[in-house]
């Protein structure tokens, strides 16, 4: 079992930056792939970024490529999502997810955090 807790969300102006954190507890986080998803009001949850357990491979949604960076510190059992050049359309609840065997945009992640709100004002 892995428990995930996101933090770092908030209100930011368009063009600004935020860094989200995903603190993992339970079994060793280093053996899990991790991902970030988001859900805007009235919309379905969508994939944002993912990283393999080793950190060697990453994947991003086209809408965030070049602006967002996923990373992890396995020694600290923490994952991150650095978000730069934020736009109003990035406003959503952001969720961290983890899975032992799967990764990528279409993987079914077994573990999810409770989410953190990101609001970008234009």
PyMOL commands that set and color helices and strands:
alter all, ss='L'
color gray80, all
select helices_A, chain A and resi 29-31+74-76+88-90
alter helices_A, ss='H'
color red, helices_A
select strands_A, chain A and resi 2-7+10-13+18-26+33-39+46-51+58-60+68-73+78-83+92-99+111-112+116-121
alter strands_A, ss='S'
color yellow, strands_A
deselect
rebuild
show_as cartoon
